[in-house]
Amino acid sequence: MVVPPSISFSGSGFMATYQLGVAQSLLTYAPWMLSTAPCVLGASAGSLVAAAVVCGMSMSKCLYLSSYICSNAEYNAQFLTPRLLSYKHILHKHLPSDAHKLANGRLYVSMTRLSDYKHIVMSFSQTYFKPVVGSTL
């Protein structure tokens, strides 16, 4: 039995627009690659692309959202602070209502844990993110 490949979107900052283009191309020319990928991973801006892919969001809508976030980041030297939580309402507005079900077991996000600055990968599980891999990556 052939296991389909997982897909990973790197941390890329403002280069996320290119990743959205790649995701749109895959949706157009090879949609089975995205729909059958057992894991879709993302880091930093790539996590927004991964979430859009897993939740079936329109890539143009995701481009709008990432452009909005990036344009506001230009005015904030400390973009990755709790201020980012202010974008939560935007994500709730544009994600499908069953996003938690769509992401369950498929969406993985790479991040740095602020308490000890270790690299961790989190998996979305219905109601919360749970660690799946420690700092051994």
N, C-alpha and C positions, 0 to 999 in steps of 0.2 A: 504494500500500500504506500502510495506517495503522499507525504505530508506537505501541504502547501507552505511556502516560506512565510515567515513573519516579516513585518515591515517596520523600519525604524526611521524616524525623522529627527535629525540632529538639532542640537541647540544652534541656532543660526542668527538670532537677532533679526535684523532688518532683511536678511536673506530669506525669511519665511515666505515671501511672495513667490520665490522660485519653487519652494517646496509645494506651495499651493498649486502652482502650474503643473508640477509633476503629478500631484494627486489628481488634478483635473484630467490630465492626459491618461492616467491609469483608469479613471472612471469612464472616459470616453472610449479608449482603445483596448483596455484589458480589465473590465470591471470585476471579473472573477478573481483577479489578484488581490483586490481590496476586500471583497466580500468573503473570501475563504481564508484570509490570513488569520491564523489562530491568535496571534498577538500583534497589536499595533502599539509601538513604543514611541515616546517622544521626550525630548529634553528641551527645556526653556521654550522658545517660540515654537519649536517642533512639537511640543505637547499640545499646543492649540490646533495644529494641523492634524495630529493623531486623533484628538478628540473629535474634530470635524469629520474625519474619515469614518471613525467608529460610529458616530451618531447620525451619519447620513446627511450632514449639513451641506448646503450649497457652498462650493468653493468660492464663489463670488461674494456670498454673504460673509464667509470667513475672512476673505481679503478685506472687506469693508471693516470688520471688527478689528483685525490686526492693524490696519492702517490707523484706525481711531486710537487704539492703545499706543501705537508707536508715535503718533503725532503728539499725544499727551506726554509721552516719555521724554521727548526732546526738552521739555520744560522742567524735568525732574531729574536731577543728577543721581538720585538714589531710587531708581525705578523699581528695583526689586525689594521694596519695603512693604509693610502692611498696607500702604496706599493702594497696592494692586488689588486688594480686596474690594475697593470701591468699584471695580469692574464686574463684580459678581452679579449685579442686577442686569448688566448687559448680556452676560452669558445665559442667565435664566430666561431672558426675553427671547433669545435666538436659538437656544438648544431645544430639541423636542422634549415634550413632557415625559417621555419614557427613556430619556438619556441614561439614567441610572441602570436601566435594564440592558440597554444596548452596550454600555461600557463594561458591564459586569463580566469579569474574567478575560476581557480582550484588551482593555486599555491599560497601559503601563506607563508611568511617568517617572523619569529620572530627576532627582533633585538632591540638594545638599541640605542635610538636617542642621538647622541653625544651632541646636543645643551643643553639638560636638563637631560640626563641620564635616561629617562623614557623608560619603556618597551613598545614597540608597535608591532603590527602585520601588515604587509603590504601585499596587494593583488596586483598581477600583472594585469594590465589593458592595453592591447594592446601597449601603448606607454610609460607608466610610472608606477611606484609603487604608490599606494594610501593607506593612513592609513585606517584600518578598525576597529581596536580596540585600545583604549588608554591604560593607565597604570593600568586599573582595573583588568587585568588578574591575 
